[in-house]
Amino acid sequence: MEMSEFLRGADKRERAEVAAVCNGSVGYLYQVAGGHRYASAIMAVRLEDATRRVAEGTEGRLAAVPRRSLVRFPEIFD
């Protein structure tokens, strides 16, 4: 699942929960989703973990966002 799909399907509380993990804001998540910013490797791992935890409680409505889709150069995870 892409970050933009995750944000579209998540409610306000779920988006805030993910943003709190990265000490950022929901606006930052939208910038990453739109490709205006890229997450660092460490932040991408944190966001992947946070989206996985949030998605576990949604009964299949949401899925985790893979860290490779959040960074500029995904080959760093190879």
N, C-alpha and C positions, 0 to 999 in steps of 0.2 A: 504494500500500500504506500502510495506517495504521501508526503506531508500535507499537500493541499487537500487530498481526499480525506485524510485523517481529521484535519481541522474542520472541514465541511461537515463531517459526520458527528463530530464531538460536540457535546454541549458546553456551556460556559464554564462549568466547574471542572470538567475534564481538561479543557484547554488550559485553565489556570493551574491545574495540578502538574501538567507537563512543563509549563513555563517556570514554575517554582523550583523544579529540579535543576534547571540550568541557570538559576539566579537571573533570569531575564524576564521578558514580558511577552505577552501574547503577540504583540506587534513584531517582536523579533522572530517568533515562529512563522508569522505570515511573510516576513521578509525572506526567510530561508525557503519557505514553500514556493514563493514566487521567483526564486532564483536571483534576487537582488543582493543577497548575502549568502555566504557559505559557512557552515559550522566547522570548527577545528576538529581534528581527529578525536580528541578527548570529549568535546561537546557532542559530537555525533554519537559516540558510544553511550553517553548519558541520556541523550534524547531517545535512542533506540530502547534503552532499558525502561525509561519513563513511559514511552508509548506502549511498550509490552505490558507493563504493570497496569496501566489504565485500560488497555484492551481486554485484559483477562476478566474484568468485571462487567463487560458489555455483552456477553453471550453471543459473540460473533459479529456484532455490529461494526466493531473496529478491529484493526489488526496492527501489529507493530510496524513501525516505519524502519526499513533497513538503513543502517548507517552509511552504506555506500551511496545512497541517494542524497545524502545531506552535505557531502564534501565536494570540493572542486575537482580533486584528483582521486577518484575512487580506488585506483590501483595501490594506494598506500595500505589498504587492508588485505592485500594479497600475501 
